[in-house]
Amino acid sequence: AQKITQTQPGMFVQEKEAVTLDCTYDTSDQSYGLFWYKQPSSGEMIFLIYQGSYDEQNATEGRYSLNFQKARKSANLVISASQLGDSAMYFCAMREGNYKLTFGKGTLLTVNP
Amino acid sequence: DSGVTQTPKHLITATGQRVTLRCSPRSGDLSVYWYQQSLDQGLQFLIQYYNGEERAKGNILERFSAQQFPDLHSELNLSSLELGDSALYFCASSARGGIVTGELFFGEGSRLTVL
């Protein structure tokens, strides 16, 4: 069964606007972690933000914030003030146990000037 | 620059052949993870090593094997290659034995093309 679902294969946003990338997850664990990674066209995977299941506050890292809704099992990434350099694939991932990250299929974000 | 080094960056080979992908983790990191990224399967966890010992196994084929050496670098060996093995292979490292709260640092990947 798919454990991480990213329903948006592609998203477009105008430069300087905010964009939300959706992620829902499925787990029966009480303790888990959620991650977002960015993969530009060059291919490397860049860590953006982390949210622990027990964290009461939504995680923020600069222009990135994670909208964590535990009851809905969603962990959406919000990028504020989009920049052209934000154009990339974005992956949501969930930690299973202590050792394994399970990734979603990704969302391709295109920022238009 | 994540500090994780992978070689080679690109590799083209033929079906039936064997290749070795190499990974040097970030200085001080004891854990190494291997992931495969293909168009149809997405990002799949293959295997993890911690300080030289296998810690966790994912969707790794029997034709594939890995190891972590005393200097903490790791190698992923792919044998009897098939067309479907063409993919981007990532190595990642973390400081601890698991990724409970911290992120993984990914290398730039090794792109394998099997013809």
Interface residues (C-beta under 8 A of the other chain):
Chain A: G33 F35 Y37 S42 G43 E44 M45 I46 F47 Y50 G52 F91 A93 R95 G97 N98 Y99 K100 L101 T102 F103 G104 K105 G106
Chain B: S2 Y33 G42 L43 F45 Q48 R55 A56 G58 L88 F90 A92 G97 G98 I99 V100 T101 G102 E103 L104 F105 F106 G107 E108 G109 R111
